[in-house]
Amino acid sequence: MMTPSRKARPVELLPAQTVRRLASYNIDELRRWSERAGQQFVLAECSDCVDKEAVLAAIGRAFAFPEWYGVNLDALYDCLTDLPERGAPGWIVVLARLPVGPGFGSEDRAALLDVFRDAADEFAQRRVGLRVFHS
């Protein structure tokens, strides 16, 4: 017996500040929605990453962070919270294929996602959306 596929909730109905699993969302659809909504789209592809440093470096490249980006969680937060100054009404971020393993364990994943949640709180104060999807 086939189970029906779960339909993703429309992006515009998600809270403006959210961090959630990619799950049933399609990356290309998220990209198209962000373009229609005038929001910035960032895809951080992490399939080749084996540890926390590599994940943070991939995120830095995807956002084109400045050279001073220190490839650590504090620097990530600092760079993320500078993004509202770029003038976009919102950001759609996809952290694709985060690694699973000894170099990037569940604690590393939780800490990374907490940084994005903390940044989303800062974005909310500035009335800028930050929707983060991870797989």
N, C-alpha and C positions, 0 to 999 in steps of 0.2 A: 504494500500500500504506500503510495507516494504522499508525502506530507506537503501541504501547500507552502510555497516560499513566503517568508515574512516580507511584507512590503515596507520599505524604509519610509519613515516619517518625512514629509517634505522639509527641506532645509530651512525654509522661511518660517516654519512652525517651531523650530528648535529655539531654545533660549539663545540670545545674542552672545552669551558667554557659556560655552559648553565644551567639555572634554569627554569624548566617548569613543567606543570602539567603532571602527569602520563598518564592521558587520555587513549589513545589506546595502550600504551606500556604495555607489559606483564612483570611482575617482574621476572619470571623464564627465559624469553628470555633475559632480561637485564643481569641477572646473567650469563647465558651461554655466551653472547657476551663479557662480561668483562673477563671471563676466557680465551676465545679464544684470546682476545686482550692483555692479560697479565696485565689487570688493576685490581685494588682492587675493590671489591664490598661490599657495606655496606647497610644493610637493617635496618632502625630504625622503628620498629613497634610501632605505637602510639595509637592503638585502645583502650587501657585501660587508656589512659591519660585524665585527666579532666581539667588540667590547664597548664600554661606556664612552671612552675617548673617541672612538670611531663614529659612534652614533652622534655625539655632540659636534664633531667635525662635519658630518654630513648635514646636520641641521644648519650649522653656520654657513656652509656653502649654499644650501637651498635658499636661505634668506639673504645671501650676499652681505653677511655681517662685516663690520669693519675689521681691519687688521688687528686691532687691539683685543678682539674677541679671544678670551683665554681658554676656550674649550673646557669649561667647567660649569657647574650648575649656577653659580653666582653670576658669572659673565652671561650665561644664557638669559637669566632673568633680566639683567640690566639691558641687554640688547632687545629682548622682547618688549620691554616696557618703553623703549624708545620708538617703537613702530608707530604708535598713534600720531607721532609728529610728522609722519610721512603724508598725512592728510587723507588716507583712505577711510571710508565709512565703516569698513570692517575687513576682517581677514578670515580666510578659509585655509586651514593648515592640515595637511595629511602627512602623518608620520607612517610611511609605508614599510611594512615588513620589519618591524623592530626585531632584533635578534632574541633568541631564547637560548640561554646556556650560561656556563660559568663566567664568561667575560661580561655578561649583561644579564644578571639575574632578576628575580622578581622585585627585590629591593631597589635595584637600579631603575627598573621600569617605573615603580611607584614614585620614586624621587623625581624622575624626569617629568612624569605627568603632573605631579604636585607643583612643579615650577610653572607648567602651563596653566594650571588652575589658579595659582597665585597671580600670574600675569593677567589672566582673564578678569580677576577681581579689579586689578588696576585699570584695565581697559574699560570696565563698566563705569568706573568713576569718571572716565573721560568720554563716556557715551560712544564708544567704538566697540564693534563686535569682534569677538575672537572665538571662532568655532574650530576646535581641534579634533581630528579623527585619527585614530591609531589602529594599526593591525600588527 
